[in-house]
């Protein structure tokens, strides 16, 4: 099979989709891939893409197409085409799409269980997957009784990915009631949001907790603080897309079907590691833990900054978080350890030392208890996902 892939390769989504296609190819026959940047498609138009695809003898085209693109021309010329959701979905060819409503609902539930009462969505203007994620997020918030506490910003245009200096965006962010839980439509927008909060003096996560979508490991771990994100089954979608495309090639009468990627889990990192509560003593404790997560923290350390007895602190902390102080600190530190494993090439022992852990065996044992694998196994598994 010969695949012409037209997409933005600056993001991990494209590579994870290709990995799924490769996984399918390994079970059937080899696939050859040619990458074409969307800018070239805009330059030559769909007729130019078709001419190039015919000359290269492409069997399949998967691409980010604009709504005005006459994509049905490919099948009429013997080439299977599938659309990766970009601005709008197509009726004439299968779409590689996702359960956007469910994704939005999952993020809303996560924030609601953390005690938030103010919610916001940060997305693109008039883009199907951003709009549908927003709707799922909003509907779940409404069903929980917070309809009047929802705020939306969709002034960003899809063709201006890094335009983050808008005065209206700044005004919106500063005007949001705090603390606020913000869902960004994807990791790119979430990263912009984090940069903006840092510029405007909005503390993350105590004033604004942020979650993106797609779990782009590099982008998430290089954000400051590290970005929480919804992990989507992109590889599974690539596998399914390849299976459908191959059947369409072999059976011209088969019109194909949409590929719907499913959200897997929310990968929690520092940008959302907070609970919204009116208990100022517990807020102080949570902020102290977050600010000092790279160092060993004890209950005694918290008692120095919180004017409560040990027993009362433990009781009120569990009421807000649902966890003991020890468990909360352990999970936060192991999440931070996991971030450093992926953002650094340092050895496990060196990373442990950076976190005031002198006993590598001890931190490896605790990491395994929470993550289900050793630090080395975790690093190898996650880097394989990235093709590193």
Order of alpha helices (4+ residues) and beta strands (2+ residues): beta-alpha-beta-alpha-beta-alpha-beta-beta-alpha-beta-alpha-beta-alpha-beta-alpha-beta-alpha-beta-alpha-beta-beta-alpha-alpha-alpha-alpha-alpha-alpha-alpha
